[in-house]
């Protein structure tokens, strides 16, 4: 799965927000589809070389290649989702994801139950999702214009440059959690890291929920910037930010009340002595969610330099301070380190948005 995530991060190339916020149609749907083919090909070559270098286990190689087939479809359909969202038909996306959820479960379980083969189960899951792409997503995306990929050198280079800094910034953001967790595992032991990971699992709902909340509003934010200028964009930005804080506060309060008992029910009494850190986990996840929203807002503004600066700031803080926080606060040091890294970066990004002229 880690290789699949690496493949996805390169092939997606942080293009979705840029695509949806391209209100002036600087690039056509054909250009975005063509660029996605190129990014998938590049990422596939890189991933296959990486897999061949790190392992010579045939079973691992077959399973990994099968999973990459699944990820190819997943990353390709993302560009179609961008076309749907830009056309203000996110209901297409919801229906597609529902069908994928049901069919991928069937596509995985049926082959695995029949022959106990993980690669076959993954291929079954991938084929089911590809059918949804072919017979549902493509026809609906075509309603918004020509879908044939165009490989114009000028557009490919322009998109590559435009999304490069957001991609680097996103890599820095996503590395924050990985680095501090890795340091905690090294400084303590893997069992304690496993306990923390178990406690942190429900907190993912905060980050995912925040993304699903503001993602449909990306086009609205971009329209406010294009039609009303910086002043209108600031107002829209603050409204969405306030909505995020309000919804996250409600979700945090709810999860704080029910999260502990549910975690103890699932994982047993062994996890009980550590459940007191759960509210801090939610705080850390909230800081990441807000930083990601600020990143997308800066991408709408086409301000890649600020993205790099604030995320490099967060990355630098986590690298320099992770060990100190873990030593001082043990397991809760992970959360304090994440908040200490993300909060200044998010505040700096918000200040840049509000100070634009």
N, C-alpha and C positions, 0 to 999 in steps of 0.2 A: 504493500500500500504506500510505503514511503516513496518508492520509485514512481508509482502512479501519481502521487502528489507533486513530485518533482517534474514529471512530464507535463502535468496540467498547468503548473505555474509558468512554464516556458511557452507552451502552446497557446494558452489564454492571453499571455503577454499584456495583461491589464488593459484590454482593449474595450471591454463592455461599456464602461462609463464614458469613455471617449466617444464611442460609436453613438450611444444614445444622446449624448449632449452635443452632437454635431448637427445643430439645428439648421445651419446655413448650407448643409449638404456639401461640404468641402470635398468629401469622398462619397462615392455612391455605394449602394449595397454590394454591387459587383466587386468593388475594390476591397471592402471588408471581408467578403467571402474569399477572394483571392489571397488576401494576406493571411487569413486563417489557414488555408491550405499550406502556405509556405511555412508558417510557424509550427504547424503540426508535423510537417516533414522534417524540419530542422530538429524539433524536440524528439521525434521518434529516432532519428539517427543518433543523437546524443545519448538518449536513454538506452538504446540497444548496445552501444559501445560501453557505456557505464556498467550495464548488467554483465556483459561478457568479461569485463575486467575484474569485477568483484566476486564472481562465482563461476564455477564450472560444473555445478550440480544440474544435471539435465532436468530433473523435476522442477527445480526452482526456475530455470530458464523458461520452460514451457508455461508454467503458471504465470510468470511475469509477463511474457509476451501476450498471453491470453488476456490478462488484465489491461495491458496497454491497448488492445483492440477495443475493449470496453471504454477506456478513457478517450480514445480517438473520437468515438461517437459523442461522448459527453462534452468534449471541448468544441467539436464542430457545431453541435446544436446550440451552443451558447451564442454564436454569431447570429443564428436564426432568431433566438430569443431577443437579441438586440434589435433586430429588424421589427419584430412584433411590438416590442416596447416603444420603439420610436414611432410606430404607427398607432400607438395608444390602444393596443389590444393585448394587454397582459393576461386576459382571460385565456387566450391561446396557450400561454406559458403554463398557467395553472392546470389546464386540462392535460397538457402534454406531460407534466411532471406527475400527475395522478396516474395516468396510464403507464408511465415508466415504472412507478413504484409497484403497481400491481403486477405488471408483466415481468419485470425483472425478478421479482420474488418467485414467480412461477418458473421463469426461465432458469433460475439457479437451483431451486429445490428439486424439480423434476429430473434433470440429468444427474444430479448428485445422488438422489435416491435410487436411480436406476443402476448406476455403475460406480458410485463412490469416487468419482474422479473430479478433483477440484478444477483442473483446466477446462474440462467439458462443461462443468457447471458455470464457470465464468463466461465461456463462449456462448452458452445458452442465454445467459443474462444479457450479453452484448448484442446477440442477434435480435432478441425481443425489443431492446431499445432502438436498434437500427430500423426495425420495422416501423416504430413510432415516428422516427425521423423521416423515413422515406414516404410514408403514407399519410402522415398528419402534419408534421412541422414544415416540411418543404412546400407542400401545396398552399399552406396558409401564409408562409413568408412570401411566396410568389405573388400574392394578392397586392403586395406593396411595391412591385416592380420586378425588373429582370434580375434573376438570381445567378446567371452564369458567371463564374469567377473571371475576373479580369486581372491580368498580371502585368500591369503597367509599372515600369521601373520607377517612374517619378512618384506614383502613389505608394508603392511598396516602401520606398526609401522614406517618404514623408511620414507614413504611419509608423515605420520603425523608429524614426527619430522622436516622433510625438509621444509614443508610449514607452520609450526607453527609461526615462527618469521615473515615471510612475511605477514601472515594473521594479526598478531598483529600490524605490521607496517602499513598495509593498513587501519586497524580500526582507528589507531591514525590519519592518514592523512584525512580520510573521516570525522572524528569527528571535525576537525578544523572549517569547515564552519558551522556545526550544532551548535557548542558551541557559536561562536561569534554572529550568528543570534539569538540564544536563549537569549543571554545576551542583545542584542539590543532590543528585544521584551519586556524584563523585565524592562529595564531602560527607555524605551519610552512607546510605546503601540503597540498592534498587528496591528493596521491600518498602522502605519508607516513601520512596518516590511513587511506588505503586499505590500506596495508601492515599497520597496527595492526588494522584491522577483520578482515583475513584471518587474522592470528594469533589473534585473540580468538574466531573462529567456533567452534572445538571446545569452548571453555570454557562455551558456552551449555549443554552437557550437564550441567554441575555444577548450574546454577540450575534447569533443567528437571527433572533427576533428584531434586533436593531437594524440589521442589514435589510431584512424583508420589509421593515417599516419605511425606511427612507429610499430604498432603491426605486420604487415606483415614482418617486418625486424628483428623480434626477432630470428628467426632461422638463419638468416645471421649473426647476432651479435654472437650467440652461436657458429656457425661454425668458425668464425674468431678467437674466443678465443681458441677453441679446436685445430684448425689446425695451427694458426699463433702465438699463445701465447698472453700474455698481450700487447705486442707492437702492434700487428695487431688489437686487440680488442679496444685499445685506439683510433686508427685511425678511425675505424668503428663507435665507440661511438661518436666521435667528428663530423664526417660527418653527422650522424643522428641528433645530437644536433643542428648543423648549419642549417640543412634542416628544423627542427622544428621551430627554431627562424625565419627563412626567411618566412615560410608559415604563422606562427602566426602573424608576422608583417604585411603581406599583408592582412590577414583576419581582424586584428585589425583596420587597416586603413579603410577598406571597411565598417566594422560594425560601426565604429565611425561616418562615414558620413551618413549612411542610418538608423542606429539603432534608434537615437533620434526621427526623424520624424515618423518612423514606430510605435514606442512605443506610441507616442502622438496620432497617428491615431487610434491605437487599444484601448488605455486606456483613451483617452480624455485629456482635459486641466488640470485636477487635478494632473496629473503626471508631467506636464511641468516644474514646479519649481525645480524638483529633477533630471532632465535629465543630468545636468552637471556632475554628478558622473559616468555616463556610461563609459567613457574611463578608469576610475579607476577600475570599475568592470571588464573590460576586462584585466587590468593589474593583478588583483587578480586572475582571472581565469587562466591567463597565468602562474603565479607562481605555481599554483596547478598542471597544466599540465606538467610543467617541472619537478616538484618533483616526479610525478608519473612515468615519463620516467626514472628518476634516480633510483627510487625504482626497476623498472623492470630490469634495467641494473645491479644493485647490486644482484638481484635474479639470473640473468644469471651467475654472478660470484660466486653464492652460498655464498654470504656474508650477512647472515641474521643479524649478530651482528651490522654491520654498519647501516643496515636498521632500526633496533630498535633504535639505538642511534640518528640518524638524525631526525626520525619521533617523537621520544620522545622530542627532542629539540623543534621542531615545536609545538608540543602539549603543552609543558610547557610554551612557549612564549605566545601562544594564551590564556591559562588559566590565566596567570599573567597579561597580558597587555590589554586584550580585553576591560575591563571596562574603562581603562585610555584613550585608543584611541577613544572609543565611546563618552566619556565625552568631550574630546578635539575637536573631528571632527564630532560629531553627526553621521549622516547616513554614511558619507564617512569613518568614523572610522572602519566600518566593513571591507572595502577594504584595508585600511592601516594596520589593524591588520593581515589580511590574508597574505599580502605581507611581512610584518615584520616577520611572522612566517615561511613562506615557503621558502623565499629567502635564509636565512642563512642555512637552512636544505639542500636545493638543492645545494648550493655552497659547503657545507661540503661533500656531496655525490659525486659531480663532482671531488673534490680534491682527494677523496679516490680512485675513478676509475683511475685517471691520475697518482696517486702515487704508484699504485700497481706494483709489480716487478715479 
